[in-house]
Amino acid sequence: MAKKKREDDVTGLLRVGAGFELAGVDPSGTPGFPGSRDEGEAALAAGATRLSELQERLFAAGFSGSSDRRVLLVIQGMDTSGKGGIVRHVVGAVDPQGVRHTAFKSPTAQELAHDFLWRVRTRVPGAGQIGVFDRSHYEDVLIVRVHDLVPAAEWETRYDAINAFEAELAAQGTAIVKVMLHISPAEQLRRLEKRLYRPDKYWKYAVSDLDEHAYWDAYQEAYQAALTRCSTPKAPWFVVPADRKWYARWAVQSLLIEALAGLDPQWPPARFDVEAERARLKALLGG
């Protein structure tokens, strides 16, 4: 019961609601977890067992056709905010056959020829799956807005389009968990420095990273708009302080566990005569 209460607490503490101000969120905070880093990492390891069990039940129900429920985890954040770490350390704890992961990149010419949600619709999770969007349709009201890639009149209409799209997904049985990993500009520079001084991190570094850092304030303004205009009862946003990687991972795991527990996936019933199959097996075993 204590574990369940802690998940409820973090869900409420991180949810974007009325009057939310991104500037008021401490990127180094640990809302809902008063313990140390070691305790946080232990809690993450313990939570992996529960997350895995819930995911297996969800996948089994979808695979058998007994349920059409699914989960969509949307992960957004500035460069180096820890999106890859969430995928590896949180989502990576479950059976990969039940996960549909998409890392959205710059749109191709084919994608640009369609509505901005076209490519996203092709990647929504199926029944029983956990879908993961590493970046997402929100790039079309973030980077597009910051760099004036389309007229303001066009991206302004996208907030309502996103809300309608997510409402459609929810109506189809999708539990939506949208996470913004919130780091400080100083922490981002420290992480970029690490990438430049460790050969095993070079592959993560892009020369555009420092250029994008110069737009920090514009991105915060764009995030503020996206978070407040697109946090709805069926598809809420959660802002997770991410300067401490261990906390961000524990918090996202807690949000996922809460979403899955809310779906309450059940093991599907047998689609065969159990007693008859037991008898056949017993005969083959010579029993």
C-alpha positions as CSV (number, residue, x, y, z in Angstrom):
1,M,0.0,0.0,0.0
2,A,2.9,2.4,0.8
3,K,4.3,1.8,-2.7
4,K,0.9,2.6,-4.3
5,K,0.6,5.8,-2.2
6,R,4.0,7.0,-3.4
7,E,3.1,6.5,-7.0
8,D,-0.1,8.5,-6.4
9,D,1.9,11.2,-4.8
10,V,4.3,11.6,-7.7
11,T,1.5,11.6,-10.2
12,G,-0.2,14.5,-8.5
13,L,3.0,16.4,-7.9
14,L,4.3,16.3,-11.5
15,R,1.0,16.8,-13.3
16,V,0.6,20.0,-15.2
17,G,-2.6,21.7,-14.0
18,A,-4.2,25.2,-13.9
19,G,-1.7,28.0,-13.2
20,F,1.3,25.9,-14.1
21,E,4.6,27.8,-14.6
22,L,7.6,25.9,-16.0
23,A,9.9,28.5,-14.6
24,G,8.7,27.6,-11.2
25,V,9.9,23.9,-11.4
26,D,13.3,23.2,-9.9
27,P,15.2,20.9,-12.4
28,S,17.2,19.5,-9.5
29,G,14.2,18.7,-7.3
30,T,13.0,15.2,-6.4
31,P,9.2,15.7,-5.8
32,G,7.7,12.7,-4.1
33,F,11.0,11.0,-3.2
34,P,12.7,12.3,-0.1
35,G,15.4,9.6,-0.2
36,S,19.0,9.5,-1.4
37,R,20.4,8.6,-4.8
38,D,21.2,5.1,-3.6
39,E,17.6,4.7,-2.3
40,G,16.2,6.0,-5.6
41,E,18.2,3.5,-7.6
42,A,17.1,0.7,-5.3
43,A,13.5,1.8,-5.7
44,L,13.9,1.8,-9.5
45,A,15.2,-1.8,-9.4
46,A,12.3,-2.8,-7.2
47,G,9.8,-1.1,-9.4
48,A,11.1,-2.9,-12.5
49,T,9.6,-6.2,-11.3
50,R,6.1,-4.6,-10.9
51,L,6.4,-2.8,-14.2
52,S,7.4,-5.9,-16.0
53,E,4.5,-7.9,-14.6
54,L,1.9,-5.3,-15.5
55,Q,3.4,-5.0,-19.0
56,E,3.4,-8.8,-19.5
57,R,-0.3,-9.0,-18.5
58,L,-1.1,-6.1,-20.9
59,F,0.8,-7.8,-23.8
60,A,-0.9,-11.2,-23.1
61,A,-4.3,-9.6,-23.1
62,G,-3.6,-7.8,-26.4
63,F,-2.0,-10.8,-28.0
64,S,-5.0,-13.0,-27.2
65,G,-7.5,-10.5,-28.3
66,S,-9.2,-10.2,-24.9
67,S,-8.4,-6.5,-24.6
68,D,-7.6,-3.6,-26.9
69,R,-6.0,-1.4,-24.2
70,R,-2.5,0.0,-24.7
71,V,-0.1,2.7,-23.3
72,L,1.6,5.6,-25.1
73,L,4.6,7.1,-23.4
74,V,5.6,10.5,-24.9
75,I,9.1,11.7,-23.9
76,Q,10.1,15.3,-24.6
77,G,13.0,17.4,-23.4
78,M,15.9,19.5,-24.3
79,D,19.0,17.8,-25.8
80,T,20.8,15.7,-23.1
81,S,17.7,15.7,-20.9
82,G,17.9,11.9,-20.6
83,K,15.4,10.6,-23.1
84,G,17.6,7.7,-24.1
85,G,18.2,6.8,-20.5
86,I,14.5,6.6,-19.8
87,V,14.1,4.2,-22.8
88,R,17.1,2.1,-21.6
89,H,16.6,2.0,-17.9
90,V,12.9,2.2,-17.5
91,V,11.2,0.8,-20.7
92,G,14.2,-1.6,-21.1
93,A,13.1,-3.5,-18.0
94,V,10.1,-5.0,-19.9
95,D,9.7,-7.6,-22.6
96,P,10.8,-5.8,-25.8
97,Q,8.2,-7.7,-28.0
98,G,5.5,-5.7,-26.2
99,V,7.2,-2.3,-26.9
100,R,6.9,-0.2,-30.0
101,H,9.6,2.5,-29.9
102,T,9.9,5.4,-32.3
103,A,12.6,8.0,-32.2
104,F,11.2,10.8,-34.4
105,K,13.8,12.6,-36.5
106,S,13.5,15.6,-38.9
107,P,10.6,14.8,-41.3
108,T,11.4,13.4,-44.7
109,A,10.1,14.9,-47.9
110,Q,7.4,12.3,-48.0
111,E,6.3,13.1,-44.5
112,L,6.3,16.8,-45.2
113,A,3.9,16.2,-48.1
114,H,1.3,15.2,-45.5
115,D,-0.4,16.7,-42.4
116,F,2.1,16.9,-39.5
117,L,0.2,14.1,-37.7
118,W,0.4,11.7,-40.6
119,R,3.7,10.0,-39.7
120,V,2.7,9.9,-36.0
121,R,-0.5,8.0,-36.7
122,T,1.5,5.2,-38.4
123,R,3.4,4.6,-35.2
124,V,0.7,4.5,-32.5
125,P,0.9,1.3,-30.4
126,G,-1.3,-1.6,-31.1
127,A,-3.4,-3.6,-28.6
128,G,-1.3,-4.8,-25.7
129,Q,1.7,-2.6,-26.5
130,I,3.6,0.1,-24.8
131,G,4.3,2.7,-27.4
132,V,7.3,5.0,-26.8
133,F,7.7,8.3,-28.7
134,D,11.2,9.6,-28.2
135,R,10.4,13.1,-29.3
136,S,7.0,13.3,-30.9
137,H,4.3,15.3,-32.6
138,Y,5.1,18.1,-30.1
139,E,8.2,18.9,-32.2
140,D,5.7,20.6,-34.5
141,V,4.9,23.2,-31.9
142,L,8.4,23.3,-30.4
143,I,11.3,23.4,-32.8
144,V,9.0,24.6,-35.6
145,R,7.9,27.5,-33.4
146,V,11.4,28.4,-32.1
147,H,13.0,28.4,-35.6
148,D,10.0,29.8,-37.5
149,L,9.9,26.8,-39.8
150,V,6.2,27.4,-40.6
151,P,4.1,30.5,-40.3
152,A,2.8,31.2,-36.7
153,A,-0.8,31.0,-38.0
154,E,0.0,27.3,-38.9
155,W,1.6,26.1,-35.7
156,E,-1.1,27.9,-33.7
157,T,-3.7,25.6,-35.1
158,R,-1.7,22.5,-34.1
159,Y,-2.4,22.7,-30.4
160,D,-6.1,22.0,-31.0
161,A,-5.2,19.3,-33.6
162,I,-3.0,17.6,-31.1
163,N,-5.7,17.7,-28.4
164,A,-8.2,16.1,-30.8
165,F,-5.7,13.4,-31.9
166,E,-4.9,12.5,-28.3
167,A,-8.6,12.4,-27.4
168,E,-9.1,10.1,-30.3
169,L,-6.4,7.8,-29.0
170,A,-7.8,7.8,-25.5
171,A,-11.2,6.9,-26.8
172,Q,-9.7,3.9,-28.6
173,G,-8.3,2.5,-25.3
174,T,-4.9,4.2,-25.0
175,A,-3.6,5.4,-21.7
176,I,-1.4,8.4,-22.5
177,V,1.6,9.4,-20.4
178,K,3.4,12.6,-21.6
179,V,6.6,13.4,-19.9
180,M,8.7,16.6,-20.2
181,L,12.2,16.0,-18.8
182,H,13.2,19.3,-17.4
183,I,16.9,20.1,-17.0
184,S,18.7,23.3,-16.3
185,P,20.9,25.0,-18.9
186,A,23.9,24.6,-16.6
187,E,23.3,20.8,-16.4
188,Q,22.9,20.6,-20.2
189,L,26.3,22.2,-20.7
190,R,27.9,19.8,-18.2
191,R,26.4,16.8,-20.1
192,L,27.6,18.2,-23.4
193,E,31.1,18.6,-21.9
194,K,31.1,15.0,-20.8
195,R,30.3,14.0,-24.4
196,L,33.2,16.0,-25.7
197,Y,35.7,14.5,-23.3
198,R,34.7,10.9,-23.5
199,P,35.3,9.0,-26.7
200,D,32.5,6.6,-25.9
201,K,30.1,9.6,-25.9
202,Y,31.3,11.2,-29.1
203,W,28.5,9.5,-31.1
204,K,25.9,11.3,-29.0
205,Y,27.3,14.8,-29.7
206,A,26.1,16.9,-32.6
207,V,27.8,20.2,-33.6
208,S,24.3,21.8,-33.6
209,D,23.9,21.1,-29.8
210,L,25.6,24.3,-28.7
211,D,23.8,26.3,-31.4
212,E,20.5,25.0,-30.0
213,H,21.5,25.9,-26.5
214,A,21.5,29.6,-27.5
215,Y,17.7,29.3,-28.0
216,W,17.1,28.1,-24.5
217,D,14.7,30.8,-23.5
218,A,12.7,30.5,-26.7
219,Y,12.4,26.7,-26.1
220,Q,11.2,27.3,-22.5
221,E,8.5,29.7,-23.9
222,A,7.5,27.1,-26.5
223,Y,7.3,24.3,-23.8
224,Q,5.2,26.5,-21.5
225,A,2.7,26.9,-24.3
226,A,2.6,23.2,-25.2
227,L,2.4,22.0,-21.6
228,T,-0.5,24.3,-20.6
229,R,-2.4,24.2,-23.8
230,C,-2.2,20.4,-24.3
231,S,-2.5,19.0,-20.8
232,T,-5.9,17.5,-20.7
233,P,-7.7,15.0,-18.3
234,K,-7.2,12.2,-20.8
235,A,-3.7,13.1,-21.9
236,P,-2.0,15.0,-19.1
237,W,1.5,16.4,-19.2
238,F,3.9,15.6,-16.4
239,V,7.0,17.7,-15.9
240,V,9.8,15.6,-14.4
241,P,12.9,17.4,-12.9
242,A,15.8,15.7,-14.7
243,D,19.1,17.2,-13.4
244,R,19.3,14.0,-11.3
245,K,19.0,11.1,-13.7
246,W,18.2,8.6,-11.0
247,Y,15.2,10.6,-9.9
248,A,13.9,11.2,-13.5
249,R,14.0,7.4,-14.2
250,W,12.2,6.5,-10.9
251,A,9.6,9.2,-11.6
252,V,8.8,8.0,-15.1
253,Q,8.7,4.4,-14.0
254,S,6.2,5.4,-11.3
255,L,4.0,7.2,-13.9
256,L,4.1,4.2,-16.1
257,I,3.2,1.8,-13.3
258,E,0.3,4.1,-12.3
259,A,-1.0,4.1,-15.9
260,L,-0.7,0.4,-16.3
261,A,-2.3,-0.3,-12.9
262,G,-5.2,2.0,-13.9
263,L,-5.8,-0.2,-17.0
264,D,-5.7,-3.2,-14.6
265,P,-4.7,-5.8,-17.3
266,Q,-5.7,-9.3,-16.6
267,W,-4.3,-12.6,-17.7
268,P,-6.5,-13.8,-20.7
269,P,-8.6,-16.9,-20.2
270,A,-7.5,-20.1,-22.0
271,R,-8.8,-20.6,-25.6
272,F,-8.7,-24.3,-25.3
273,D,-10.1,-27.1,-23.1
274,V,-7.5,-27.0,-20.2
275,E,-8.6,-30.4,-18.7
276,A,-8.5,-32.1,-22.1
277,E,-5.0,-30.8,-22.8
278,R,-3.8,-31.8,-19.4
279,A,-5.1,-35.3,-20.0
280,R,-3.3,-35.5,-23.4
281,L,0.0,-34.4,-21.8
282,K,-0.4,-36.8,-18.9
283,A,-0.8,-39.7,-21.4
284,L,2.3,-38.7,-23.3
285,L,4.3,-38.5,-20.0
286,G,3.1,-42.0,-19.2
287,G,1.2,-40.9,-16.1
